């Protein structure tokens, strides 16, 4: 299993990095649109929709995705920036208030409510992938790396010190000690980014420059906490549908949502925070 995971990761990583740094904005947007539509398909499997309901959901998802992409390319009338900001605000409220409330109360809403939640998960994330990449591929990569650092640090801290279960009914392997280890890892990561930003002119300098460094690291800790919420929320949806993985598209990893669950809860909130002044999206 580990070998399969490594081989899959090594096959995917060059493609993603190549698209991130070398694709045109239109191609990057289309690439991420394909991922978002696959995520919508995977989500539809968790909603307990009927066969007809699932088909209708996928058709509607395709229509939403096509509209957003054409709006981004300015091929249909509308304000893409306003649309993106609206999506970021909705996602921020959902991940800060809605998803934690569902998890804390072990709620399993109706299939239609779950389907709407899937759009709140997928489309603000797509908007964030596009907007943050337009701002700077390095900023988007740094934010994705934040999630990876938190996840890796949490894994090793939980493995070594884990005693108190975080959410045994949702994800038995996660512990509070793992969460604390993940947060500690993010503080170290933030300190390194701050040092680099002060030592060399980089796209991150505007975020960590001057007195913003401490605020930026504090925001990173919030994002790390939200990455746990995103992970747990997707796990909760899978458990409710009786699924181990969102799909089997990625050998050794599961599905697309299994790999981007934490990014769906962090990137829109990060884009919203940046739009408020931490670097300016």
VENNOR-V503330 format. One record per backbone hydrogen bond with DSSP energy under -1.0 kcal/mol. NH is the residue of the N-H (numbers start at 1). CO is the residue of the C=O. E is the energy in kcal/mol with one decimal. If there is no record, write none. Layout:
nh: <NH & NH>
co: <CO & CO>
e: <E & E>
This chain:
nh: <5 & 6 & 7 & 8 & 9 & 10 & 11 & 12 & 13 & 16 & 17 & 18 & 19 & 20 & 21 & 22 & 23 & 28 & 29 & 30 & 31 & 32 & 33 & 34 & 35 & 36 & 37 & 38 & 39 & 40 & 41 & 42 & 43 & 44 & 46 & 54 & 55 & 56 & 57 & 58 & 59 & 60 & 61 & 62 & 63 & 64 & 65 & 66 & 67 & 68 & 69 & 70 & 71 & 72 & 73 & 75 & 83 & 84 & 85 & 86 & 87 & 88 & 89 & 90 & 91 & 92 & 93 & 94 & 95 & 96 & 97 & 98 & 99 & 101 & 102 & 103 & 104 & 105 & 107 & 114 & 115 & 116 & 117 & 118 & 119 & 120 & 121 & 122 & 123 & 126 & 127 & 128 & 129 & 130 & 131 & 132 & 133 & 134 & 135 & 136 & 140 & 141 & 142 & 143 & 144 & 145 & 146 & 147 & 148 & 149 & 150 & 151 & 152 & 153 & 154 & 155 & 156 & 157 & 158 & 159 & 160 & 161 & 162 & 166 & 170 & 171 & 174 & 176 & 179 & 180 & 181 & 182 & 183 & 184 & 185 & 186 & 187 & 188 & 189 & 190 & 191 & 192 & 193 & 194 & 195 & 196 & 197 & 198 & 199 & 200 & 205 & 207 & 208 & 209 & 212 & 213 & 216 & 217 & 218 & 219 & 220 & 221 & 222 & 223 & 224 & 225 & 226 & 227 & 228 & 229 & 230 & 231 & 232 & 233 & 234 & 235 & 236 & 237 & 238 & 239 & 240 & 241 & 243 & 250 & 253 & 254 & 259 & 260 & 261 & 264 & 267 & 270 & 271 & 272 & 273 & 274 & 275 & 277 & 278 & 279 & 280>
co: <1 & 2 & 3 & 4 & 5 & 6 & 7 & 8 & 9 & 12 & 13 & 14 & 15 & 16 & 17 & 18 & 19 & 24 & 25 & 26 & 27 & 28 & 29 & 30 & 31 & 32 & 33 & 34 & 35 & 36 & 37 & 38 & 39 & 40 & 43 & 50 & 51 & 52 & 53 & 54 & 55 & 56 & 57 & 58 & 59 & 60 & 61 & 62 & 63 & 64 & 65 & 66 & 67 & 68 & 69 & 70 & 79 & 80 & 81 & 82 & 83 & 84 & 85 & 86 & 87 & 88 & 89 & 90 & 91 & 92 & 93 & 93 & 94 & 97 & 98 & 99 & 100 & 101 & 102 & 110 & 111 & 112 & 113 & 114 & 115 & 116 & 117 & 118 & 119 & 122 & 123 & 124 & 125 & 126 & 127 & 128 & 129 & 130 & 131 & 132 & 136 & 137 & 138 & 139 & 140 & 141 & 142 & 143 & 144 & 145 & 146 & 147 & 148 & 149 & 150 & 151 & 152 & 153 & 154 & 155 & 156 & 157 & 158 & 174 & 167 & 167 & 171 & 164 & 175 & 176 & 177 & 178 & 179 & 180 & 181 & 182 & 183 & 184 & 185 & 186 & 187 & 188 & 189 & 190 & 191 & 192 & 193 & 194 & 195 & 196 & 202 & 204 & 204 & 205 & 209 & 210 & 212 & 213 & 214 & 215 & 216 & 217 & 218 & 219 & 220 & 221 & 222 & 223 & 224 & 225 & 226 & 227 & 228 & 229 & 230 & 231 & 232 & 233 & 234 & 235 & 236 & 237 & 238 & 254 & 250 & 250 & 256 & 256 & 257 & 260 & 263 & 266 & 267 & 268 & 269 & 270 & 271 & 274 & 273 & 277 & 274>
e: <-2.4 & -2.5 & -2.6 & -2.4 & -2.5 & -2.6 & -1.6 & -2.1 & -2.8 & -2.3 & -2.8 & -2.4 & -2.4 & -2.6 & -2.2 & -2.2 & -1.3 & -2.9 & -2.5 & -2.1 & -2.7 & -2.7 & -1.7 & -2.1 & -1.5 & -2.6 & -2.4 & -2.0 & -2.4 & -2.1 & -2.1 & -2.7 & -2.6 & -2.3 & -1.9 & -2.9 & -2.0 & -2.5 & -2.3 & -2.2 & -2.3 & -2.6 & -2.5 & -2.3 & -2.0 & -2.6 & -2.8 & -2.5 & -2.3 & -2.5 & -2.4 & -2.5 & -2.6 & -2.3 & -2.0 & -3.1 & -2.1 & -2.9 & -2.6 & -2.3 & -2.4 & -2.4 & -2.4 & -2.5 & -2.5 & -2.5 & -2.4 & -2.3 & -3.0 & -2.2 & -2.3 & -1.5 & -3.5 & -1.8 & -2.4 & -2.5 & -3.0 & -2.0 & -2.3 & -2.6 & -2.2 & -2.1 & -2.2 & -1.6 & -1.2 & -1.8 & -1.9 & -2.6 & -2.2 & -2.1 & -2.6 & -2.3 & -2.7 & -2.1 & -2.9 & -2.7 & -1.2 & -2.1 & -1.9 & -2.7 & -2.0 & -2.5 & -2.5 & -2.2 & -2.3 & -2.7 & -1.5 & -1.4 & -1.9 & -3.3 & -2.5 & -2.4 & -2.7 & -2.9 & -2.2 & -2.1 & -2.2 & -2.4 & -2.7 & -2.2 & -2.0 & -3.3 & -1.4 & -2.2 & -1.7 & -3.0 & -1.9 & -2.5 & -1.7 & -2.5 & -2.2 & -2.4 & -2.4 & -2.3 & -2.3 & -1.9 & -2.0 & -2.1 & -2.5 & -3.1 & -2.4 & -2.2 & -2.5 & -2.5 & -2.3 & -2.5 & -2.7 & -1.8 & -2.0 & -2.6 & -1.8 & -1.1 & -2.2 & -1.8 & -1.9 & -1.1 & -2.9 & -2.2 & -2.3 & -2.3 & -2.0 & -1.9 & -1.7 & -2.5 & -2.4 & -2.1 & -2.3 & -2.0 & -1.2 & -1.4 & -2.6 & -2.0 & -2.8 & -2.8 & -2.0 & -2.0 & -2.8 & -2.2 & -2.3 & -2.7 & -2.1 & -1.2 & -2.8 & -3.2 & -2.5 & -2.2 & -1.2 & -1.8 & -1.4 & -2.2 & -2.4 & -2.7 & -2.8 & -2.1 & -2.6 & -2.7 & -1.9 & -1.5 & -1.2 & -2.3 & -1.3>
